[in-house]
Amino acid sequence: MEGVALILSTICFNSTFCQEPPIVPQVNFVEFYKGEVFSGNIEIAMKEKQKKMDKIARDLKGQTLMITTIEDYPLSYIERVNDKLVLRGRAFDFLEILMKKFEFKYEVVLPNFNIAGSSNDSTGSIMEMLVQKKVDMAVAFIPYMADLLSHIEFSTPLDEGEWRMIMLRPQESASGAGLLAPFDEIVWYLILVSLIVTGPIIFCIVWLYCRFAKDDEEQKYYTLSQCVWYVYGALMKQGSTLTPTADSIRVVFATWWMFITILTSFYTANLTAFLTLSRFTLDINEPKDLLNKRHQFIGLRGSAVDYAIRNTNEELDFLMPMVEKNLGIFSNKNNDTDILLNQIMKKDYVFIRDKPAIDHLVYNDWRKRKTMPSERLQCPFALSKLSSLRRKRGFAFPIGSKWRPLFDEVLIHAVESGIVKHRLSYGLPKAEICPQNLGSLERQLRLNDLATTYLTMLVGFVTALVVFVSEIIMRYFYKRKARLIRDEGPRRIQVQPKKSRSKQVYPEIKQSPPPNYNDAIKTISSLQPSTSNQKSNVDSYRTFNGRTYAVVKTEGGTQLVPMRAPSAALFNYQYTYSNY
């Protein structure tokens, strides 16, 4: 009672409804002078208005009003005291202010169902009781709905209700985890495309230059595989053996190096920031995310969310197909704790509820878990940042109620003085309890953060295994082909003349394959300088460009044979058959 007295004294101190009303220019002539033509100044009109309000207040004094409400903790709920229903909650605080000022009493008449009601769901609702004038007013934070305005009247808005979603806190942030988190999905796709395309582009430029550009210092031709490996090596910041001499190709190489340098710098910086200062985000932040992800949700029957989904031309009517497919349900049980523990915790539902109720629900749950060791265990639930629905809320009256203008004067002062806002947050700490981003100072790397690393290693090893098997298969076929050629014997080569007007037939030449390594060693050994008195067919030895050659006299003349085994035999083979 002391708290209520403090509220009442604050209202009287900050406003003037407890005293003689001031003269203000805003006068609702349509309401107080229906069917009459007003003539005179504003002061006279205000005095006439005050006389009407005084008469209504005298008529109300000592009467007992029939009042209804709904169970909507902490805004309004019922307690039984001495076998009598008593209103509790924030709505009761303002009803008590009205009772003290106008000296009336009340009796509670509950509806058959705990719903506010709408045009297509009015049976047993508050709206039905008000339309039938079974009660004088409904003391609850009832949302303004379009189809209700034509059946009942509302008081001055007490607040703007805000409905949000509460869900089980996911293990990973929606921004991603591990190595893929620093960049968006589209960026990764573009990087992959650039890696695939850049190698062939460089190869085409090299081919065009070698094909059409003629200069004194000829550019070395690079194969496609060399260009592709250069692109991959640059991405890994490895060196390259490719040294282009053409300016155009140098510019292409330098451009790719600059691109990789900038890309890796951004990636390293963003990865460091993500692992140390990353903010936690949710996959589901607004009702459209429920529809896109086909995620189950739950609400209270008769709430503003229920009517905004079921009624046409409302903000949330696009969720009606999910309700028809049982992906969205509305509970008749007005027990938020039971929904939190059974539907959200066990079945991973998303609960859409108004913010004061969610704040008290999360705070009461945190008080039970605050002794747990980690912050994640203390706060297993997360609240969306965006609002799912907004509606003004206030008391409800039957159409034509004479008490509504009288009560509005008091309620509007409570709203303007900030009393309503203060009472809605009463009992809650000033600090936000269990925010979306827990903001832990220390963050250890989890297995999910390194999942991409393990996947990369697995893909690399599997690729290497596939290439290894391919090499074995190819080597088997190459050996088989070589064995067949060796078994067939010497090949017969028909040598054609280069250009001749008359046909000239050359004799067939039997060409044998190159000697093996052991035969080449034996051949070169016969050319080595003799340390004994053995006879050698080498006339002398001469050195050209730092390399030793043996001068061998044969029937065809003198030949120079290099003194590197087995190059001498291979040289002899090439020299013998290359002129044909």
Contacts in CASP RR format, 6 or more apart in sequence:
PFRMAT RR
TARGET T0000
AUTHOR 0000-0000-0000
METHOD contacts of the structure
MODEL  1
MEGVALILSTICFNSTFCQEPPIVPQVNFVEFYKGEVFSGNIEIAMKEKQ
KKMDKIARDLKGQTLMITTIEDYPLSYIERVNDKLVLRGRAFDFLEILMK
KFEFKYEVVLPNFNIAGSSNDSTGSIMEMLVQKKVDMAVAFIPYMADLLS
HIEFSTPLDEGEWRMIMLRPQESASGAGLLAPFDEIVWYLILVSLIVTGP
IIFCIVWLYCRFAKDDEEQKYYTLSQCVWYVYGALMKQGSTLTPTADSIR
VVFATWWMFITILTSFYTANLTAFLTLSRFTLDINEPKDLLNKRHQFIGL
RGSAVDYAIRNTNEELDFLMPMVEKNLGIFSNKNNDTDILLNQIMKKDYV
FIRDKPAIDHLVYNDWRKRKTMPSERLQCPFALSKLSSLRRKRGFAFPIG
SKWRPLFDEVLIHAVESGIVKHRLSYGLPKAEICPQNLGSLERQLRLNDL
ATTYLTMLVGFVTALVVFVSEIIMRYFYKRKARLIRDEGPRRIQVQPKKS
RSKQVYPEIKQSPPPNYNDAIKTISSLQPSTSNQKSNVDSYRTFNGRTYA
VVKTEGGTQLVPMRAPSAALFNYQYTYSNY
4 93 0 8 1.000
4 96 0 8 1.000
4 97 0 8 1.000
4 100 0 8 1.000
7 93 0 8 1.000
7 97 0 8 1.000
7 414 0 8 1.000
7 419 0 8 1.000
7 423 0 8 1.000
8 97 0 8 1.000
8 100 0 8 1.000
8 101 0 8 1.000
10 417 0 8 1.000
10 419 0 8 1.000
11 17 0 8 1.000
11 18 0 8 1.000
11 97 0 8 1.000
11 410 0 8 1.000
11 413 0 8 1.000
11 414 0 8 1.000
11 417 0 8 1.000
11 419 0 8 1.000
12 18 0 8 1.000
12 19 0 8 1.000
14 413 0 8 1.000
14 417 0 8 1.000
15 413 0 8 1.000
15 416 0 8 1.000
15 417 0 8 1.000
16 22 0 8 1.000
17 409 0 8 1.000
17 410 0 8 1.000
17 413 0 8 1.000
18 101 0 8 1.000
21 46 0 8 1.000
21 50 0 8 1.000
21 409 0 8 1.000
23 42 0 8 1.000
23 43 0 8 1.000
23 46 0 8 1.000
24 46 0 8 1.000
25 42 0 8 1.000
27 42 0 8 1.000
27 45 0 8 1.000
27 46 0 8 1.000
27 49 0 8 1.000
29 38 0 8 1.000
29 45 0 8 1.000
31 405 0 8 1.000
32 48 0 8 1.000
32 49 0 8 1.000
32 52 0 8 1.000
32 405 0 8 1.000
38 45 0 8 1.000
53 405 0 8 1.000
53 406 0 8 1.000
53 409 0 8 1.000
56 402 0 8 1.000
56 403 0 8 1.000
56 405 0 8 1.000
56 406 0 8 1.000
57 102 0 8 1.000
57 406 0 8 1.000
59 402 0 8 1.000
60 102 0 8 1.000
60 103 0 8 1.000
60 104 0 8 1.000
60 403 0 8 1.000
60 406 0 8 1.000
61 102 0 8 1.000
61 103 0 8 1.000
61 104 0 8 1.000
62 103 0 8 1.000
62 104 0 8 1.000
62 105 0 8 1.000
63 104 0 8 1.000
63 105 0 8 1.000
64 104 0 8 1.000
64 105 0 8 1.000
64 106 0 8 1.000
64 107 0 8 1.000
65 104 0 8 1.000
65 105 0 8 1.000
65 106 0 8 1.000
65 107 0 8 1.000
65 136 0 8 1.000
65 137 0 8 1.000
65 403 0 8 1.000
66 106 0 8 1.000
66 107 0 8 1.000
66 109 0 8 1.000
66 134 0 8 1.000
66 135 0 8 1.000
66 136 0 8 1.000
67 87 0 8 1.000
67 95 0 8 1.000
67 106 0 8 1.000
67 107 0 8 1.000
67 108 0 8 1.000
67 109 0 8 1.000
67 135 0 8 1.000
67 136 0 8 1.000
67 137 0 8 1.000
67 138 0 8 1.000
67 139 0 8 1.000
68 108 0 8 1.000
68 109 0 8 1.000
68 110 0 8 1.000
68 111 0 8 1.000
68 126 0 8 1.000
68 129 0 8 1.000
68 130 0 8 1.000
68 134 0 8 1.000
68 135 0 8 1.000
68 137 0 8 1.000
68 138 0 8 1.000
68 139 0 8 1.000
69 76 0 8 1.000
69 77 0 8 1.000
69 78 0 8 1.000
69 87 0 8 1.000
69 91 0 8 1.000
69 108 0 8 1.000
69 110 0 8 1.000
69 126 0 8 1.000
69 138 0 8 1.000
69 139 0 8 1.000
69 140 0 8 1.000
70 76 0 8 1.000
70 111 0 8 1.000
70 114 0 8 1.000
70 115 0 8 1.000
70 116 0 8 1.000
70 126 0 8 1.000
70 138 0 8 1.000
70 140 0 8 1.000
70 142 0 8 1.000
71 77 0 8 1.000
71 78 0 8 1.000
71 114 0 8 1.000
71 334 0 8 1.000
72 140 0 8 1.000
72 141 0 8 1.000
72 334 0 8 1.000
72 357 0 8 1.000
73 89 0 8 1.000
73 334 0 8 1.000
73 336 0 8 1.000
73 357 0 8 1.000
73 360 0 8 1.000
74 89 0 8 1.000
74 90 0 8 1.000
74 356 0 8 1.000
74 357 0 8 1.000
74 360 0 8 1.000
75 89 0 8 1.000
75 90 0 8 1.000
75 91 0 8 1.000
75 140 0 8 1.000
75 141 0 8 1.000
75 356 0 8 1.000
75 357 0 8 1.000
75 424 0 8 1.000
76 87 0 8 1.000
76 88 0 8 1.000
76 89 0 8 1.000
76 90 0 8 1.000
76 91 0 8 1.000
76 92 0 8 1.000
76 139 0 8 1.000
76 140 0 8 1.000
76 141 0 8 1.000
77 88 0 8 1.000
77 89 0 8 1.000
78 85 0 8 1.000
78 86 0 8 1.000
78 87 0 8 1.000
78 88 0 8 1.000
78 108 0 8 1.000
78 110 0 8 1.000
79 85 0 8 1.000
79 86 0 8 1.000
79 88 0 8 1.000
80 86 0 8 1.000
85 108 0 8 1.000
85 110 0 8 1.000
86 108 0 8 1.000
87 95 0 8 1.000
87 106 0 8 1.000
87 108 0 8 1.000
87 139 0 8 1.000
90 141 0 8 1.000
90 356 0 8 1.000
90 423 0 8 1.000
90 424 0 8 1.000
90 426 0 8 1.000
91 139 0 8 1.000
91 140 0 8 1.000
91 141 0 8 1.000
91 395 0 8 1.000
92 139 0 8 1.000
93 423 0 8 1.000
94 158 0 8 1.000
94 411 0 8 1.000
94 414 0 8 1.000
94 420 0 8 1.000
94 423 0 8 1.000
95 106 0 8 1.000
95 139 0 8 1.000
97 410 0 8 1.000
97 414 0 8 1.000
98 104 0 8 1.000
98 407 0 8 1.000
98 410 0 8 1.000
99 105 0 8 1.000
99 106 0 8 1.000
101 410 0 8 1.000
102 406 0 8 1.000
109 129 0 8 1.000
109 134 0 8 1.000
109 135 0 8 1.000
111 124 0 8 1.000
111 125 0 8 1.000
111 126 0 8 1.000
111 128 0 8 1.000
111 129 0 8 1.000
112 123 0 8 1.000
112 124 0 8 1.000
112 125 0 8 1.000
113 123 0 8 1.000
113 124 0 8 1.000
113 125 0 8 1.000
113 301 0 8 1.000
113 332 0 8 1.000
114 301 0 8 1.000
114 302 0 8 1.000
114 332 0 8 1.000
114 334 0 8 1.000
115 121 0 8 1.000
115 124 0 8 1.000
115 125 0 8 1.000
115 126 0 8 1.000
115 301 0 8 1.000
115 302 0 8 1.000
116 125 0 8 1.000
116 126 0 8 1.000
116 127 0 8 1.000
116 140 0 8 1.000
116 142 0 8 1.000
116 143 0 8 1.000
116 145 0 8 1.000
116 148 0 8 1.000
116 302 0 8 1.000
116 303 0 8 1.000
116 307 0 8 1.000
116 396 0 8 1.000
117 125 0 8 1.000
117 126 0 8 1.000
117 127 0 8 1.000
117 128 0 8 1.000
117 148 0 8 1.000
117 302 0 8 1.000
117 307 0 8 1.000
118 125 0 8 1.000
118 127 0 8 1.000
118 145 0 8 1.000
118 147 0 8 1.000
118 148 0 8 1.000
118 302 0 8 1.000
118 307 0 8 1.000
118 310 0 8 1.000
118 311 0 8 1.000
119 147 0 8 1.000
119 148 0 8 1.000
119 151 0 8 1.000
119 311 0 8 1.000
120 147 0 8 1.000
120 310 0 8 1.000
120 311 0 8 1.000
121 302 0 8 1.000
121 307 0 8 1.000
121 310 0 8 1.000
122 128 0 8 1.000
122 131 0 8 1.000
125 302 0 8 1.000
126 138 0 8 1.000
126 140 0 8 1.000
126 142 0 8 1.000
126 396 0 8 1.000
127 148 0 8 1.000
127 151 0 8 1.000
127 152 0 8 1.000
127 396 0 8 1.000
129 135 0 8 1.000
129 138 0 8 1.000
130 138 0 8 1.000
130 151 0 8 1.000
130 152 0 8 1.000
130 396 0 8 1.000
130 397 0 8 1.000
130 398 0 8 1.000
131 151 0 8 1.000
131 152 0 8 1.000
131 398 0 8 1.000
133 398 0 8 1.000
135 398 0 8 1.000
136 397 0 8 1.000
136 398 0 8 1.000
136 401 0 8 1.000
136 403 0 8 1.000
137 395 0 8 1.000
137 396 0 8 1.000
137 397 0 8 1.000
137 401 0 8 1.000
137 403 0 8 1.000
137 404 0 8 1.000
137 407 0 8 1.000
138 395 0 8 1.000
138 396 0 8 1.000
138 397 0 8 1.000
139 395 0 8 1.000
140 394 0 8 1.000
140 395 0 8 1.000
140 396 0 8 1.000
141 158 0 8 1.000
141 159 0 8 1.000
141 161 0 8 1.000
141 393 0 8 1.000
141 394 0 8 1.000
142 148 0 8 1.000
142 154 0 8 1.000
142 393 0 8 1.000
142 394 0 8 1.000
142 395 0 8 1.000
142 396 0 8 1.000
143 161 0 8 1.000
143 303 0 8 1.000
143 304 0 8 1.000
143 391 0 8 1.000
143 392 0 8 1.000
143 393 0 8 1.000
144 154 0 8 1.000
144 157 0 8 1.000
144 391 0 8 1.000
144 392 0 8 1.000
144 393 0 8 1.000
144 394 0 8 1.000
145 304 0 8 1.000
145 307 0 8 1.000
145 308 0 8 1.000
145 311 0 8 1.000
145 391 0 8 1.000
146 311 0 8 1.000
146 313 0 8 1.000
146 314 0 8 1.000
147 307 0 8 1.000
147 311 0 8 1.000
148 154 0 8 1.000
148 396 0 8 1.000
151 399 0 8 1.000
152 396 0 8 1.000
152 397 0 8 1.000
152 398 0 8 1.000
152 399 0 8 1.000
153 396 0 8 1.000
153 397 0 8 1.000
153 398 0 8 1.000
153 399 0 8 1.000
153 400 0 8 1.000
153 401 0 8 1.000
153 404 0 8 1.000
154 394 0 8 1.000
154 395 0 8 1.000
154 396 0 8 1.000
154 397 0 8 1.000
155 394 0 8 1.000
155 395 0 8 1.000
155 396 0 8 1.000
155 397 0 8 1.000
155 404 0 8 1.000
155 407 0 8 1.000
155 408 0 8 1.000
155 411 0 8 1.000
156 394 0 8 1.000
156 408 0 8 1.000
156 411 0 8 1.000
156 412 0 8 1.000
156 415 0 8 1.000
157 392 0 8 1.000
157 393 0 8 1.000
157 394 0 8 1.000
157 415 0 8 1.000
158 393 0 8 1.000
158 394 0 8 1.000
158 395 0 8 1.000
158 411 0 8 1.000
158 414 0 8 1.000
158 415 0 8 1.000
158 420 0 8 1.000
159 392 0 8 1.000
159 393 0 8 1.000
159 394 0 8 1.000
159 415 0 8 1.000
159 420 0 8 1.000
159 421 0 8 1.000
159 424 0 8 1.000
160 390 0 8 1.000
160 391 0 8 1.000
160 392 0 8 1.000
160 393 0 8 1.000
161 304 0 8 1.000
161 354 0 8 1.000
161 355 0 8 1.000
161 390 0 8 1.000
161 391 0 8 1.000
161 392 0 8 1.000
161 393 0 8 1.000
162 354 0 8 1.000
162 355 0 8 1.000
162 387 0 8 1.000
162 389 0 8 1.000
162 390 0 8 1.000
163 303 0 8 1.000
163 304 0 8 1.000
163 305 0 8 1.000
163 352 0 8 1.000
163 353 0 8 1.000
163 354 0 8 1.000
163 355 0 8 1.000
163 387 0 8 1.000
163 388 0 8 1.000
163 389 0 8 1.000
163 390 0 8 1.000
163 391 0 8 1.000
164 352 0 8 1.000
164 353 0 8 1.000
164 354 0 8 1.000
164 355 0 8 1.000
164 358 0 8 1.000
164 383 0 8 1.000
164 384 0 8 1.000
164 386 0 8 1.000
164 387 0 8 1.000
164 388 0 8 1.000
165 284 0 8 1.000
165 285 0 8 1.000
165 287 0 8 1.000
165 297 0 8 1.000
165 350 0 8 1.000
165 351 0 8 1.000
165 352 0 8 1.000
165 383 0 8 1.000
165 384 0 8 1.000
165 388 0 8 1.000
166 340 0 8 1.000
166 344 0 8 1.000
166 350 0 8 1.000
166 351 0 8 1.000
166 353 0 8 1.000
166 358 0 8 1.000
166 361 0 8 1.000
166 362 0 8 1.000
166 381 0 8 1.000
166 382 0 8 1.000
166 383 0 8 1.000
166 384 0 8 1.000
167 282 0 8 1.000
167 284 0 8 1.000
167 344 0 8 1.000
167 348 0 8 1.000
167 349 0 8 1.000
167 350 0 8 1.000
167 351 0 8 1.000
167 381 0 8 1.000
167 382 0 8 1.000
167 384 0 8 1.000
168 344 0 8 1.000
168 345 0 8 1.000
168 348 0 8 1.000
168 380 0 8 1.000
168 381 0 8 1.000
168 382 0 8 1.000
169 376 0 8 1.000
169 379 0 8 1.000
169 380 0 8 1.000
169 381 0 8 1.000
169 382 0 8 1.000
170 282 0 8 1.000
170 283 0 8 1.000
170 382 0 8 1.000
171 448 0 8 1.000
172 448 0 8 1.000
173 181 0 8 1.000
173 278 0 8 1.000
173 279 0 8 1.000
173 280 0 8 1.000
173 281 0 8 1.000
174 281 0 8 1.000
174 282 0 8 1.000
174 283 0 8 1.000
175 181 0 8 1.000
175 274 0 8 1.000
175 278 0 8 1.000
175 279 0 8 1.000
175 281 0 8 1.000
177 446 0 8 1.000
177 448 0 8 1.000
177 449 0 8 1.000
177 451 0 8 1.000
178 271 0 8 1.000
178 274 0 8 1.000
178 275 0 8 1.000
178 448 0 8 1.000
178 449 0 8 1.000
178 450 0 8 1.000
178 451 0 8 1.000
178 452 0 8 1.000
179 271 0 8 1.000
179 452 0 8 1.000
179 453 0 8 1.000
179 456 0 8 1.000
180 188 0 8 1.000
180 452 0 8 1.000
181 270 0 8 1.000
181 271 0 8 1.000
181 274 0 8 1.000
181 278 0 8 1.000
182 266 0 8 1.000
182 267 0 8 1.000
182 270 0 8 1.000
182 271 0 8 1.000
182 273 0 8 1.000
182 274 0 8 1.000
183 191 0 8 1.000
183 267 0 8 1.000
183 270 0 8 1.000
191 263 0 8 1.000
194 259 0 8 1.000
195 231 0 8 1.000
195 232 0 8 1.000
195 235 0 8 1.000
198 231 0 8 1.000
198 256 0 8 1.000
199 224 0 8 1.000
199 227 0 8 1.000
199 228 0 8 1.000
199 230 0 8 1.000
199 231 0 8 1.000
200 224 0 8 1.000
200 227 0 8 1.000
200 228 0 8 1.000
201 252 0 8 1.000
202 222 0 8 1.000
202 227 0 8 1.000
202 230 0 8 1.000
202 231 0 8 1.000
202 249 0 8 1.000
202 252 0 8 1.000
202 253 0 8 1.000
202 256 0 8 1.000
203 222 0 8 1.000
203 223 0 8 1.000
203 224 0 8 1.000
203 227 0 8 1.000
203 228 0 8 1.000
205 248 0 8 1.000
205 249 0 8 1.000
205 252 0 8 1.000
206 219 0 8 1.000
206 221 0 8 1.000
206 222 0 8 1.000
206 227 0 8 1.000
206 244 0 8 1.000
206 249 0 8 1.000
207 221 0 8 1.000
209 219 0 8 1.000
209 246 0 8 1.000
209 248 0 8 1.000
209 249 0 8 1.000
210 218 0 8 1.000
210 219 0 8 1.000
210 221 0 8 1.000
213 219 0 8 1.000
213 246 0 8 1.000
215 246 0 8 1.000
217 245 0 8 1.000
218 245 0 8 1.000
219 244 0 8 1.000
219 245 0 8 1.000
219 246 0 8 1.000
219 249 0 8 1.000
220 243 0 8 1.000
220 244 0 8 1.000
220 245 0 8 1.000
222 230 0 8 1.000
222 242 0 8 1.000
222 244 0 8 1.000
226 242 0 8 1.000
230 240 0 8 1.000
230 242 0 8 1.000
230 253 0 8 1.000
231 256 0 8 1.000
233 239 0 8 1.000
233 240 0 8 1.000
234 240 0 8 1.000
234 256 0 8 1.000
234 257 0 8 1.000
234 260 0 8 1.000
235 260 0 8 1.000
235 264 0 8 1.000
237 260 0 8 1.000
237 264 0 8 1.000
242 253 0 8 1.000
244 250 0 8 1.000
244 253 0 8 1.000
275 443 0 8 1.000
275 445 0 8 1.000
275 449 0 8 1.000
276 443 0 8 1.000
278 443 0 8 1.000
279 437 0 8 1.000
280 382 0 8 1.000
280 436 0 8 1.000
280 437 0 8 1.000
280 438 0 8 1.000
280 439 0 8 1.000
281 436 0 8 1.000
282 382 0 8 1.000
282 384 0 8 1.000
282 385 0 8 1.000
282 436 0 8 1.000
283 289 0 8 1.000
283 293 0 8 1.000
284 290 0 8 1.000
284 293 0 8 1.000
284 295 0 8 1.000
284 350 0 8 1.000
284 384 0 8 1.000
285 384 0 8 1.000
285 385 0 8 1.000
285 386 0 8 1.000
286 384 0 8 1.000
286 386 0 8 1.000
286 388 0 8 1.000
287 316 0 8 1.000
287 318 0 8 1.000
287 319 0 8 1.000
287 352 0 8 1.000
287 388 0 8 1.000
288 318 0 8 1.000
289 295 0 8 1.000
290 297 0 8 1.000
290 319 0 8 1.000
290 322 0 8 1.000
290 350 0 8 1.000
291 318 0 8 1.000
291 319 0 8 1.000
291 322 0 8 1.000
294 322 0 8 1.000
294 327 0 8 1.000
295 327 0 8 1.000
295 350 0 8 1.000
296 327 0 8 1.000
296 328 0 8 1.000
296 329 0 8 1.000
296 347 0 8 1.000
296 348 0 8 1.000
296 349 0 8 1.000
296 350 0 8 1.000
297 319 0 8 1.000
297 322 0 8 1.000
297 327 0 8 1.000
297 328 0 8 1.000
297 329 0 8 1.000
297 349 0 8 1.000
297 350 0 8 1.000
297 351 0 8 1.000
297 352 0 8 1.000
298 328 0 8 1.000
298 329 0 8 1.000
298 330 0 8 1.000
298 331 0 8 1.000
298 339 0 8 1.000
298 343 0 8 1.000
298 344 0 8 1.000
298 349 0 8 1.000
298 350 0 8 1.000
298 351 0 8 1.000
298 352 0 8 1.000
299 305 0 8 1.000
299 306 0 8 1.000
299 328 0 8 1.000
299 329 0 8 1.000
299 330 0 8 1.000
299 331 0 8 1.000
299 339 0 8 1.000
299 351 0 8 1.000
299 352 0 8 1.000
299 353 0 8 1.000
300 306 0 8 1.000
300 330 0 8 1.000
300 331 0 8 1.000
300 334 0 8 1.000
300 353 0 8 1.000
301 330 0 8 1.000
301 331 0 8 1.000
301 332 0 8 1.000
302 330 0 8 1.000
303 330 0 8 1.000
303 353 0 8 1.000
303 354 0 8 1.000
304 354 0 8 1.000
304 389 0 8 1.000
304 391 0 8 1.000
305 316 0 8 1.000
305 352 0 8 1.000
305 388 0 8 1.000
305 389 0 8 1.000
306 330 0 8 1.000
307 314 0 8 1.000
308 314 0 8 1.000
308 315 0 8 1.000
308 316 0 8 1.000
308 317 0 8 1.000
308 389 0 8 1.000
309 316 0 8 1.000
309 317 0 8 1.000
309 319 0 8 1.000
309 320 0 8 1.000
309 323 0 8 1.000
310 317 0 8 1.000
310 320 0 8 1.000
310 323 0 8 1.000
311 317 0 8 1.000
315 389 0 8 1.000
316 388 0 8 1.000
316 389 0 8 1.000
319 328 0 8 1.000
322 328 0 8 1.000
323 329 0 8 1.000
323 330 0 8 1.000
331 339 0 8 1.000
331 343 0 8 1.000
333 339 0 8 1.000
336 351 0 8 1.000
336 353 0 8 1.000
336 357 0 8 1.000
336 361 0 8 1.000
337 361 0 8 1.000
337 364 0 8 1.000
337 365 0 8 1.000
339 349 0 8 1.000
339 351 0 8 1.000
340 351 0 8 1.000
340 361 0 8 1.000
340 365 0 8 1.000
340 381 0 8 1.000
343 349 0 8 1.000
343 351 0 8 1.000
344 350 0 8 1.000
344 351 0 8 1.000
344 381 0 8 1.000
345 380 0 8 1.000
352 388 0 8 1.000
352 389 0 8 1.000
353 361 0 8 1.000
356 424 0 8 1.000
356 425 0 8 1.000
358 383 0 8 1.000
359 425 0 8 1.000
359 428 0 8 1.000
359 433 0 8 1.000
360 427 0 8 1.000
360 428 0 8 1.000
362 379 0 8 1.000
362 381 0 8 1.000
362 383 0 8 1.000
362 433 0 8 1.000
362 434 0 8 1.000
363 428 0 8 1.000
363 429 0 8 1.000
363 433 0 8 1.000
365 381 0 8 1.000
366 378 0 8 1.000
366 379 0 8 1.000
366 433 0 8 1.000
366 434 0 8 1.000
369 377 0 8 1.000
369 378 0 8 1.000
369 379 0 8 1.000
369 380 0 8 1.000
370 378 0 8 1.000
372 378 0 8 1.000
375 438 0 8 1.000
375 440 0 8 1.000
376 438 0 8 1.000
378 434 0 8 1.000
379 433 0 8 1.000
379 434 0 8 1.000
379 438 0 8 1.000
381 434 0 8 1.000
382 434 0 8 1.000
382 436 0 8 1.000
383 434 0 8 1.000
383 435 0 8 1.000
383 436 0 8 1.000
384 436 0 8 1.000
385 436 0 8 1.000
395 407 0 8 1.000
395 411 0 8 1.000
397 403 0 8 1.000
397 404 0 8 1.000
414 420 0 8 1.000
485 491 0 8 1.000
485 513 0 8 1.000
486 513 0 8 1.000
490 510 0 8 1.000
490 511 0 8 1.000
490 512 0 8 1.000
491 511 0 8 1.000
492 508 0 8 1.000
492 510 0 8 1.000
493 508 0 8 1.000
493 509 0 8 1.000
493 511 0 8 1.000
493 580 0 8 1.000
494 506 0 8 1.000
494 508 0 8 1.000
495 506 0 8 1.000
495 509 0 8 1.000
495 580 0 8 1.000
496 506 0 8 1.000
497 504 0 8 1.000
497 506 0 8 1.000
509 577 0 8 1.000
509 580 0 8 1.000
511 577 0 8 1.000
514 569 0 8 1.000
514 570 0 8 1.000
514 573 0 8 1.000
515 523 0 8 1.000
515 566 0 8 1.000
515 569 0 8 1.000
515 570 0 8 1.000
515 573 0 8 1.000
517 566 0 8 1.000
519 569 0 8 1.000
520 565 0 8 1.000
520 566 0 8 1.000
520 568 0 8 1.000
520 569 0 8 1.000
520 570 0 8 1.000
521 565 0 8 1.000
521 566 0 8 1.000
523 566 0 8 1.000
523 568 0 8 1.000
523 569 0 8 1.000
523 572 0 8 1.000
524 563 0 8 1.000
524 565 0 8 1.000
524 566 0 8 1.000
524 568 0 8 1.000
524 569 0 8 1.000
525 565 0 8 1.000
526 536 0 8 1.000
526 537 0 8 1.000
527 536 0 8 1.000
527 537 0 8 1.000
527 538 0 8 1.000
527 550 0 8 1.000
527 552 0 8 1.000
527 561 0 8 1.000
527 563 0 8 1.000
527 568 0 8 1.000
528 563 0 8 1.000
529 536 0 8 1.000
529 538 0 8 1.000
529 541 0 8 1.000
530 536 0 8 1.000
537 552 0 8 1.000
537 553 0 8 1.000
538 550 0 8 1.000
538 551 0 8 1.000
538 552 0 8 1.000
539 551 0 8 1.000
539 552 0 8 1.000
539 553 0 8 1.000
539 558 0 8 1.000
540 550 0 8 1.000
540 551 0 8 1.000
541 548 0 8 1.000
541 549 0 8 1.000
541 550 0 8 1.000
541 551 0 8 1.000
541 563 0 8 1.000
542 548 0 8 1.000
542 549 0 8 1.000
542 551 0 8 1.000
542 560 0 8 1.000
543 549 0 8 1.000
544 560 0 8 1.000
547 562 0 8 1.000
547 563 0 8 1.000
547 564 0 8 1.000
548 562 0 8 1.000
548 563 0 8 1.000
549 560 0 8 1.000
549 561 0 8 1.000
549 562 0 8 1.000
549 563 0 8 1.000
550 560 0 8 1.000
550 561 0 8 1.000
550 562 0 8 1.000
550 563 0 8 1.000
550 568 0 8 1.000
551 558 0 8 1.000
551 559 0 8 1.000
551 560 0 8 1.000
552 558 0 8 1.000
552 559 0 8 1.000
552 560 0 8 1.000
552 561 0 8 1.000
559 572 0 8 1.000
559 575 0 8 1.000
561 568 0 8 1.000
561 571 0 8 1.000
561 572 0 8 1.000
562 568 0 8 1.000
562 571 0 8 1.000
END
